[in-house]
Amino acid sequence: MKLHKLATAVATVLAVSAPLQAATWSDTFVGYRYGSDFTEPGNPRDVSKNIVQLTHASGYSLGQNYFNLDVLKSGSEDPASGSSDGATEFYLAYRHQLHLGKVFDRDLGFGPVKEVALTAGFDLNTKNSAFAPRKRFLAVGPTLKFDVPGFLDLSLFYAYENNHCGLAVCSHNDLSFDPYYQINLAWGLPFEAAGLPMKFQGFTNYNGAKGKDYFNNETKPEHLLRTSLMLDVGQLAFNKKNTFWVGVGYEYWRNKYGNHGKPGVDTDAPTLNVEWHF
């Protein structure tokens, strides 16, 4: 499937719910996380990052929307182009789910699955490093929504990506990768432990190989896990549920961006996480 065909499929899914409809629920928060053990391909040093995020999720009569913007400020270990200061990256992700049981007014649940959805969306990024990436990612595919407290979604996406390399040594400065599959699992599970209100949340992506990279090397499958264990401090301290969360997180990344056989392609980074919901 070429890019324009995938883009058409994504646009079709999003356009089905184009008419404005009242949200049945919504959750918006500003988050912060910090870690000092991040990595970047080709860089042998651990990289510290301060990350601010804006996240919004909402539902309506036929499905739901998810939006996340991360602003990542690296330490000097990952410098901006032509500078000793750390690079800044903006990473935007959007996903829309169309719940097929609601669309066709049928119960599509089976076993532990309560609903089947069609999900589509895109990622965009830019970073002022010497590599100067400009990721453009499209994905579409089915999602199984499991019947659990909170949510647990398993998706299989058909994905397409193009990107940019600003280095003079790159054989391709602008590259369209081969289409690939992505298996995505996302979860947000509230629970209590010793009377403490908590949640376990995160996502994991497994991406298939996507052909050759900027240097004509074959890419390898990529695995990213980002998760956190959070405590509802707002409920404990001020009796305001789901307003202020504090916790710890972890990022696991193997063959980052499909790279392999070089420094910086594997990440094991614990993080400190904070969320303010409003």
C-alpha positions as CSV (number, residue, x, y, z in Angstrom):
1,M,0.0,0.0,0.0
2,K,1.5,3.3,-1.1
3,L,1.5,6.4,1.2
4,H,-1.4,8.1,-0.6
5,K,-3.6,4.9,-0.2
6,L,-2.8,4.6,3.5
7,A,-3.4,8.3,4.0
8,T,-6.8,7.9,2.3
9,A,-7.7,5.0,4.6
10,V,-6.7,7.0,7.6
11,A,-8.6,10.0,6.4
12,T,-11.7,7.9,5.8
13,V,-11.7,6.5,9.3
14,L,-11.3,10.0,10.8
15,A,-14.0,11.5,8.5
16,V,-16.7,9.0,9.5
17,S,-17.1,11.0,12.7
18,A,-16.4,14.4,11.3
19,P,-19.7,15.9,12.4
20,L,-19.2,17.6,15.8
21,Q,-20.7,15.5,18.6
22,A,-20.8,16.1,22.3
23,A,-18.1,14.4,24.3
24,T,-19.4,11.7,26.7
25,W,-16.2,11.8,28.8
26,S,-12.8,13.6,28.6
27,D,-9.5,13.7,30.5
28,T,-6.8,16.3,29.9
29,F,-3.5,16.6,31.8
30,V,-0.1,18.2,31.7
31,G,2.7,15.8,32.7
32,Y,6.4,15.9,33.4
33,R,8.9,13.2,33.5
34,Y,12.7,13.1,34.0
35,G,15.3,10.5,33.5
36,S,19.1,10.4,33.0
37,D,19.6,7.1,31.2
38,F,18.0,7.8,27.8
39,T,19.9,7.0,24.6
40,E,20.2,8.2,21.0
41,P,21.5,6.0,18.1
42,G,25.2,6.5,17.4
43,N,25.7,8.3,20.7
44,P,27.6,6.3,23.3
45,R,26.6,8.5,26.2
46,D,23.6,8.3,28.4
47,V,21.3,11.3,27.9
48,S,19.3,13.2,30.5
49,K,15.9,14.5,29.4
50,N,13.3,16.8,30.8
51,I,10.0,15.9,29.2
52,V,6.8,18.0,29.3
53,Q,3.6,16.5,27.9
54,L,0.1,17.6,27.1
55,T,-2.4,14.7,26.8
56,H,-6.1,14.7,26.0
57,A,-8.5,11.7,25.7
58,S,-12.2,11.9,25.1
59,G,-15.1,9.8,24.0
60,Y,-18.3,10.4,22.0
61,S,-21.2,8.3,20.9
62,L,-19.3,6.4,18.2
63,G,-15.8,6.2,19.5
64,Q,-12.9,8.1,21.1
65,N,-9.9,10.4,20.4
66,Y,-6.4,10.5,21.9
67,F,-3.9,13.3,21.5
68,N,-0.4,13.6,23.0
69,L,2.4,16.2,22.6
70,D,5.8,15.5,24.2
71,V,8.4,18.3,24.3
72,L,11.7,16.6,25.1
73,K,14.7,18.7,26.2
74,S,18.0,16.8,26.2
75,G,21.0,17.5,28.3
76,S,24.3,18.5,26.7
77,E,25.0,14.8,26.0
78,D,22.6,15.1,23.0
79,P,23.4,18.6,21.6
80,A,21.4,20.7,19.3
81,S,23.0,21.3,15.8
82,G,25.9,23.7,16.0
83,S,25.5,24.2,19.8
84,S,26.7,22.7,23.1
85,D,23.2,23.0,24.5
86,G,20.9,20.0,24.5
87,A,18.5,19.4,21.6
88,T,14.8,20.0,21.8
89,E,12.3,17.5,20.2
90,F,8.6,17.9,19.6
91,Y,6.7,14.6,19.2
92,L,2.9,14.7,18.4
93,A,0.7,11.6,18.3
94,Y,-3.0,11.4,17.5
95,R,-5.3,8.3,17.3
96,H,-9.0,8.0,16.6
97,Q,-11.0,4.9,17.4
98,L,-14.3,4.1,15.7
99,H,-16.2,1.6,17.8
100,L,-17.8,-0.8,15.4
101,G,-20.4,-2.2,17.7
102,K,-21.8,1.3,18.2
103,V,-21.6,2.1,14.5
104,F,-23.5,-1.0,13.5
105,D,-25.6,-1.2,16.7
106,R,-24.5,-4.7,17.4
107,D,-22.8,-6.4,20.3
108,L,-19.4,-7.4,18.9
109,G,-18.0,-8.5,22.3
110,F,-16.6,-12.0,22.8
111,G,-14.9,-13.7,25.7
112,P,-12.9,-11.0,27.5
113,V,-13.3,-8.5,24.6
114,K,-16.1,-6.0,25.1
115,E,-15.7,-4.1,21.8
116,V,-14.0,-4.1,18.4
117,A,-12.7,-0.8,17.0
118,L,-11.1,0.5,13.9
119,T,-8.2,2.8,14.8
120,A,-6.3,5.3,12.6
121,G,-3.9,8.1,13.3
122,F,-0.6,9.7,12.8
123,D,2.7,10.8,14.5
124,L,4.7,13.9,13.7
125,N,8.1,14.9,15.1
126,T,10.9,17.4,14.7
127,K,14.2,17.8,16.5
128,N,16.9,20.4,16.2
129,S,19.8,17.9,16.4
130,A,22.3,17.5,13.6
131,F,20.3,14.5,12.4
132,A,17.3,16.8,12.1
133,P,14.6,14.1,12.0
134,R,11.1,14.9,10.6
135,K,9.0,11.8,11.2
136,R,5.7,11.4,9.3
137,F,3.9,8.2,10.4
138,L,0.5,6.9,9.4
139,A,-1.2,3.8,10.9
140,V,-4.6,2.1,10.5
141,G,-5.9,-1.2,11.8
142,P,-8.3,-3.1,14.1
143,T,-8.3,-2.8,17.9
144,L,-9.7,-5.2,20.5
145,K,-10.9,-3.5,23.6
146,F,-10.9,-5.7,26.7
147,D,-13.4,-5.6,29.5
148,V,-11.3,-4.4,32.5
149,P,-11.4,-1.6,35.0
150,G,-9.9,1.3,33.1
151,F,-8.9,0.2,29.7
152,L,-6.8,-2.4,27.9
153,D,-6.5,-2.1,24.1
154,L,-4.7,-4.4,21.7
155,S,-4.2,-3.2,18.1
156,L,-2.6,-4.4,14.9
157,F,-1.7,-1.6,12.6
158,Y,-0.5,-1.3,9.0
159,A,2.0,1.5,9.2
160,Y,3.9,3.7,6.8
161,E,6.7,6.2,7.7
162,N,8.9,8.7,6.0
163,N,11.7,10.7,7.7
164,H,14.6,13.0,7.2
165,C,18.4,12.8,7.8
166,G,20.3,16.1,7.9
167,L,23.8,14.5,8.0
168,A,26.0,14.8,4.9
169,V,27.0,11.1,5.2
170,C,23.4,9.9,4.7
171,S,22.8,8.3,1.3
172,H,19.2,9.5,1.5
173,N,18.2,12.8,3.2
174,D,14.5,12.1,2.8
175,L,13.5,8.4,3.0
176,S,10.2,6.6,2.7
177,F,10.6,3.3,4.5
178,D,8.9,0.1,3.5
179,P,5.4,-0.4,5.0
180,Y,5.5,-2.4,8.2
181,Y,3.2,-3.8,10.8
182,Q,2.9,-2.5,14.4
183,I,1.5,-4.4,17.3
184,N,0.3,-2.0,20.0
185,L,-0.9,-2.7,23.5
186,A,-2.1,0.3,25.6
187,W,-3.4,0.2,29.1
188,G,-4.6,2.3,32.1
189,L,-5.5,0.2,35.1
190,P,-6.7,1.7,38.4
191,F,-6.3,-0.2,41.6
192,E,-5.9,0.1,45.3
193,A,-2.9,-1.2,47.3
194,A,-3.0,-1.0,51.1
195,G,-5.8,1.5,50.7
196,L,-3.7,3.7,48.4
197,P,-5.4,4.8,45.1
198,M,-3.0,3.9,42.3
199,K,-2.9,3.2,38.6
200,F,-0.6,1.2,36.3
201,Q,-0.5,2.7,32.8
202,G,1.6,2.7,29.6
203,F,1.9,1.3,26.1
204,T,4.2,-1.0,24.2
205,N,4.8,-1.1,20.4
206,Y,6.5,-3.9,18.4
207,N,7.4,-2.7,14.9
208,G,8.4,-5.0,12.1
209,A,11.5,-4.3,10.0
210,K,10.9,-1.4,7.5
211,G,13.5,-2.0,4.8
212,K,16.7,-0.1,4.4
213,D,17.8,3.0,6.4
214,Y,19.5,6.2,5.4
215,F,22.8,4.3,5.0
216,N,21.4,1.4,3.0
217,N,21.5,-0.9,6.0
218,E,18.6,-3.3,6.6
219,T,16.5,-2.3,9.6
220,K,15.5,-4.7,12.3
221,P,12.3,-5.1,14.3
222,E,11.9,-2.5,17.1
223,H,10.4,-2.8,20.5
224,L,9.4,0.2,22.7
225,L,7.8,-0.1,26.2
226,R,6.9,3.0,28.2
227,T,5.1,2.5,31.5
228,S,4.5,4.1,34.9
229,L,3.1,3.3,38.3
230,M,1.3,6.3,39.8
231,L,-0.2,7.4,43.1
232,D,-3.2,9.7,43.3
233,V,-1.7,12.2,45.7
234,G,-4.5,14.7,45.1
235,Q,-7.1,12.3,46.4
236,L,-5.0,11.5,49.5
237,A,-4.0,15.0,50.4
238,F,-6.9,17.1,49.2
239,N,-9.8,14.6,48.6
240,K,-9.7,15.6,44.9
241,K,-9.7,12.4,42.8
242,N,-7.7,12.2,39.6
243,T,-6.1,15.7,39.8
244,F,-2.5,15.2,40.9
245,W,-0.5,12.0,40.4
246,V,3.1,11.2,41.3
247,G,5.0,8.1,40.4
248,V,7.8,6.3,38.7
249,G,8.2,5.1,35.2
250,Y,10.4,3.1,32.9
251,E,11.3,3.2,29.3
252,Y,12.6,0.1,27.5
253,W,13.6,0.4,23.9
254,R,15.4,-2.1,21.6
255,N,16.7,-1.4,18.1
256,K,15.6,2.2,18.4
257,Y,14.1,3.4,15.1
258,G,15.1,0.1,13.6
259,N,18.8,0.7,14.1
260,H,21.1,-2.1,15.3
261,G,24.8,-2.8,15.8
262,K,25.7,0.7,17.0
263,P,25.8,2.5,20.4
264,G,22.7,4.1,21.7
265,V,20.1,1.8,20.1
266,D,19.0,0.2,23.4
267,T,17.4,2.1,26.3
268,D,16.7,1.2,29.9
269,A,15.6,4.5,31.5
270,P,13.8,4.8,34.9
271,T,11.9,8.1,35.2
272,L,10.2,10.3,37.7
273,N,6.6,11.1,36.6
274,V,4.1,13.8,37.6
275,E,0.6,14.5,36.1
276,W,-1.8,17.4,36.7
277,H,-5.3,16.7,35.4
278,F,-7.8,19.5,34.8
